[in-house]
Amino acid sequence: MEGTVKVMRRLPILLATVVIAALSVAEGSQPSDQIISVGSHRLQIHREGKGVPAVVIDAGIGDQLDKLRPLQDRVARATQVITYNRAGYGQSEPGPLPRNGAREAEELKVLLKEGSVPGPYVLVGHSLGALNVMAFASKYPKDVAGLVLLDPPPLSFALGREYRDLGAMAERMTAEWQAIADSAAKSADVQDRARSAFFRMIASEHREMGETARLVDGISTFGHMPVIVIAAGKPNPALGARAEEFQRYWVEQSRALTGKSTRSRFRLAEQSSHHLYLDVPELVAESILSVVSGIRTK
């Protein structure tokens, strides 16, 4: 495992940095409020606060609901906030493959219905979660009152149109995660098998990111839906000499998403890393609550 961790740390892809920390949470996570069936498997959901519209937060790849708890606590002072673990994360059971945005949007729809969470929702997505919530909004527009997108992955990168050398590194990352899943699946140890399920799920999510990006890229408009896009301005040092260039590209790709709504705003957190909700929690919470407030006074 140590050799695998070293390989992960060498790969200059932002998404790689969260996985080992997330896995440690998975092995020691606290009991959830509810475990709810979405048909083929069950998902873990945690809710705080009261009021409408409900805010639903979808995390980035490898991140679990525990990591979102400080943000959830802040926003729950004003309204109901839902966090959940996607299939294979935390106490959520592994789900069917492939793990693309369309499937995960469908599962979230069922989870919210079975969990008796009334819509329409303000959906908040970080990184991969931002692609997922856009897929949800496209598929179920009547169930979405607003979107807050936290440093969404660049669509043209995920689609393989730009920075293909970094895309090849991302593919190697997927292969590493799949190899961990395959190896751990052969173990008789319960924790190893849980590790296998987790890495199988995130490997599929990573592999299917291009398909999820294609779905989002095909969305022509969210109409008049309020949309806030927040981009991180701090370059990823793992990218070395290309860090600042790639970050400028990432920011402009995030800014371009505001063209999908007539009621959109773009915000740049210049001193934040990719994990906006940890680095600038006040900005993220204020942005979410501004959407909530706008809906309430509409």
N, C-alpha and C positions, 0 to 999 in steps of 0.2 A: 504493500500500500504506500510506503514511504516514497518509492520510486515514482509511482503514479502521481503523488502529490507534487513532486518536483517538476514533473512534466507539465502538469496543469499550471503551475506558477510561471513557467516559462512562456506559455502561450499568451500572446498579447491580445486577448479578447476579454472585454469587461465582464461578460457573463461567467467566466471561469472562476472568478474570485470568491463567489458566494457558496460554492458547492460543499466544501468540507465543513464549514461552519454550520450549514443547513443540516448536514447529515448528523452532526453531533446533537442538534436539537431534536431530530427525528428519533434518536435512540433514547432520549430522556424527556420527551414532551409531557406536559401536564394534561390531565383529563380535560376533554372539551365539554362545551355546553351540550352539544348534540352530535350524534352520528346518524346521518340521514341517507336512506337509500335513494339512489338516482336510477335504479333499474338493475344494471349489471353489477354494481358495486355501491359501496357506501362512502360518503364524504363527511369530513369533520367541519363543523361550522361553529363560529363563536360570535355572539351578538352582545352589544352594549348600547346603552342609551335608549331614548324614546323619541318618537316624533317622525314626521314625514317631511320631505322625501327621505327614504332610507338611503344611506351611502353604502355601497358595496365595493370592497377593495380587492383587487386581484394582484398578486405579487409577481415579482420577476422569477426567472428560472432558478430553481434551487432554494428560493426563500419561502419560509413557512409563516403561518399566521402569527406565531409568537414574535417574529421580528417586526411585525406591523403594530404590535400592541401599543407602543407609546403614541403613535399617530391615531390609532383607534380611540385611545383614552381622551385625546385632545378634542377630536371631532364629536365624540359621544356626549360631550357636555351640551351640545345643541340639537342633536338628532340621533336616531338609531343608526348604528354602524355595524356592518356585517363584514367579517373576514372569514376566509375558509381555506382549507388545504385542498389543492387539486389532487387528482388520483395519484396515489403512491407517496404523497407527502404526509409527514406526521402520522396521525392516526387514520388518515384516509386510505381506503383499500386501493390496490392497483386497478386500473381500468383497462378497457380494450384498446388495442393499437389500431391505427397510429394516433398519437396525441397531438392533433392539430387544433388550430383555433376554432374551427367550426364545431368539432366534437366537444371541446371544452366549453364553448358557449352554450351548447345544448345541455350539457350536464349542469352548468350553473343555473340555467333557466329552470330545470327540474328541481334543483336543490332549493331555490328560492320559493318555488311554488309549494313544495312539500314541507318547507320550513315555515310556511305561512308568513312570509315577508311580503308586504304589499308593495306594489309598484305604482307609478314608474319610479325608477331608481336614478340616483346619481352614481355613475360608475367611475371608479378611480382605478387606473391600471399603471403599474410600474414596469418598465422594460417589456419583456414578453407579455406581461399582464396588460399593457397598454394595447398591444395588438389584439389580444383576446377580447377586451371590452369593446374595441371598435368592431370586431366581428359580431359580438353580441348586439351592438346597436344597429348594425346593418340588418341582422336577421330578425330582430325583435324591436323595431323602432318605437312601437307604442309603449314598450316597457321601459324606455330610457328617457329621463328628463334632462340629463346633462352628462358631460364627459369631462374628466380631468386626466390628462395623459402625462405621466412622469417619465421623461427621457426615453421616449419610444425608440426602438431600434430603427436605424435608417432603412427605409424600404428598398432603395436601390442597392444597398449592400446585401440585405437579406435575399434579394432576388438575383444576386450574382452579377449585377450590371457594373458595379464599381468596386474598387479595392479587392480584386479577386484573389490576390496573394493572402490577404487576411481571411478571406472566405475559405481558402484551402486549409488554413490553420484551424478554423472553426470546424471543418469536417474532420480533422484529426482529433479534435477535442471530442466530438461525438463518438468517434471510434474508441477513444480511451474509456469513455463512460460506459459504452456498450461492453467493452472487454471486462470492466469491473463487474458489471451486472452478470455476465456469463460465468465468470469465475466464482463469484459469490453464490450463485444459484446451485453450485455443486456441493456446497458445504452443508454439513448436518447441523450447524449452529443456527439458532433462531435469529440472532442479530445479523448474521451474514445474509440470511435469506431476505430479511427486511432491507438490508443494504442493496441486495440485488434488485428488488422491486423498485426501490427509489431511483437507482441509476438507470434501470430500464425505462422508467417513465421520463426522466429528464433527457436521456439520450434520444428518445423519440420526439420529445418537444423540440429539442435542438435540431434534429434532422428535418422536422416538418416546418421549421420556421419559414423556409422559403414558400411553402404552400400557404401558410398563414399570411405571409406578406402579400402574396398574390391576391388573396381574398380582400385584404385591406386596400391594396392598390387599385382594385376594381371598384371600390366605393366612390362614386362620383360626388356625392354630397350627403351631408347630415342635415341639410335644410337649414332651419332656423334654430336648431338645437344649440344651447350654450356649450361651448367647448373651450377649455383652457389647456394649453400645452406649455409645460415647463421643461426647459432644457438645462442640463448641467454644463457649466462652462469650464470646469477644471479638467485638463487633459489627463488621460490615463498614462502614468509614467512607464508602464510596461511596454508601450509602443515606441519608446525611445525617440529617435529623431523625427518620427512621423506623428508623434502624439498631438502636437498643436494643429497640424494640418488636418488630421482625421477628426479632431474635436470640432474644428470649424465646419467641416462637412456635416458632422452629426447634428450640430446646432441648426444649420440651414435646412437639413432634411426635416427636423422637428418643426421648424418654422413653417415649412411648406404645408404641413398638415392642417394649419389654420385655414387654408383655402377650401377645406371641405365643409365649412359652416359659415353662414353669414353673421353668426353671433359668436365669434371666436376671439381669443386673446392669446398672445404669446408672451411668456415671461422667461428671462434668462437668469439663472442663478450662477453668477460668474465664479463664485468661490466654492461651488459644490461639486462633489464627485458624482458618479452615476447614482449613488444612493441618496437621492434628494430628501427622502423622508427621514433620514438620519442626520444629514448635514444641515438642512434648512427646514426643520419641522414646522416652524412658525409660518413660513411662506406657503408650504404645502397645505397646512390646515386652513390658513386664511383663504387660499384659492378655492378649496373645497367648499368652505362655508359661504363664500361669496356666491357660488352657484346655487347652494341650498337656499340662501336668502332671496336670490333673484327669483327662484321658482315659487317661493312662498308668497312673494309680493306681486306676482304676476296677475 
